[in-house]
């Protein structure tokens, strides 16, 4: 097992820990679960850099990494929605996008020689925006307007990333976009 894959598995393990902290602590639960979220984000950045720099990119990592991302995204969206920290429409839009991405990923994997569509700059920008929006809530940015703008930007960027992935998915010449 490679170091990047170990980091990805740690990120998957952080999801139930995040949920446990969010739903069981009474005081500072948002801050402590936010710290776990930051730790997950750091392991995400680190596993990708190590994998690329040291040639440790693998099919397992290419499959587990987006799974870890989506699990944490859903955990944060559901917990923040249930605590009324974000509006349900944010969960609905990003949730549907993520479910469609999962389904599309399965279709590509099953019917295109077990290939995985890797993340691209659009998805990474949308992810960075999601982190900024969530952390603005975790750290209680005093401007509700700024927080709302970050959330709206995040939803917009996620939709644009989805459209980009959909374009690749529908392309007849997708081979250069896949990871073998």
N, C-alpha and C positions, 0 to 999 in steps of 0.2 A: 504494500500500500504506500502510495507516494504522500509526501508532506501536503501538497495541495488537496488531495482527497481526504486526508485526516482533518485538515482545516474545514473542509466542506461538511464533513460528518459532525464536527464540533458545532458548526453553524446550525445544522439540523437539530442537534441536541439542545441548542439555546432556545429553540422555539417553545417547547413545553416549559422550560425554565422561565422564559419571558411571560407566558400565560399564567404560570403559577404565581409569580411575583405580582403581576398586574391584578389578578383576581383575589389574592389572599392577604396582601399587605393592606393595612388601613392608612397608615401615614406614609407619605412620599412614594406611593406605589407607582405613580407616573414617572417620577424621576428615576427610581431604581429599575423599572422595566425599560425606561429610555436608555439607561446605561448598558443594559443587556443588548438592546437594539444597536447601540453604537458599537459594542464589541462584535456583534454579528456582522456589521458593515465593515469593520476593520479586517475580520477574517476573510470576508468576501474579496476585498481589495488585495489582501496578502496572498491568498491562494491563487488568484489569477496571475499576479506578477511573478510568483515563484514558478508556476507552471510554464509560463511563456519564456521566462529568462533561462530556466534550466532544462527546457525541453521535456517537461513532465506533463504535457497535455495528453489527456487520455479520454477514451470513450466514456469510461465510468465518470470521470470528472465533468465531462461535457453534459452528461445526463443529470448528475447529482447537483451540480451548481445551480442551474435554473430551478430545480425542485426546491432546494434550500431557500432560494430567493422568494419563490412563490409562497412557500409555507410561512416564512416570516412576514411577507407582505399581507397575507390573509390574516395572520394572527394580529398584526397591528391594526389593520382596517376593522376587523370585527371587534377587537377590544376597545378601540377608540370610538367606534360607532355606539357600542353598548354603553359606554360611559358618557355618551353625548358630547364628546370632544370634537367629533367631525359629523357632518350631516350624512344621513343614510344614502343620499344620492352619490356620494363619493365612493362608498363601498360598492354600490350597485354598478356604477360605470367601470371602475377599475377592476372589480370582481369579475364582471362579465368579460372584460378584456383578458384577464388572466386565465379564465376558464377556456376561452377560445384559443389562447396561446398554448395551453396544455393540450387541448384536443388537436390543434394543428401540429404540434410537436410529435404527438403519437402517430398521427397519420403519416407524417414525413418519415418517421423512424420505421414504421411498419412497411411502408410501400416504396421507400427509396433506399434500398440496400442498407438499412440500419444506419442512416446518416442523421446527424443532429445539426439543426440550424443554429449557429453560434450567435451570441449577442453581438450587437453592432453599436455604433455611436449613438443612434437614436434611443435605443433601449437604455444605454448607460446614462444618457442625459436625463431621461425620464426617471431613472432610479435615483440619480443625484437630487433631482427636484423633489422626489418623494421623501428622501431623507431630510432635506431642508424644511419641507412643510411639517413633517412629523416632529422634528427637533425644535421647530419654532413653538410647537405646542408643549413639548416636554419642558423646555426651558422658559416657558411662560413669557414669550415676547409680548410686550405690553400693547402693541398695536394690533387690534383685531382686524383692521384693514389689511395690514401686511400679511397676517396669517391667512386671511381669506384669499388674498392675491396669490400667495404661495400654493394654497390648495387648488385654486382654479388653474394656475399654471401647471401644476402637477397632473391634473386630470387632462388638460389639453395636450401636454407632452406625451402622456401615456397613450392617448388616442392617435397622435401623430406617429408614435413608435409602432403602434399596432398596424396602422395603415401601411407603414414601410415594410413590416414583416409580412403583411398580407400580400403586398405587391411581389415580394420575393417568393412567397408560397405559390402564387398563381403564375409566376414566370415559367415559361417553357424551358429556359436555359438557367436552371437553378444550380447546376453542378458547381460553379465557382463559389457559391455562397454556403456550401455545406462543409461540415467537418466530417472526415472519414474516420 
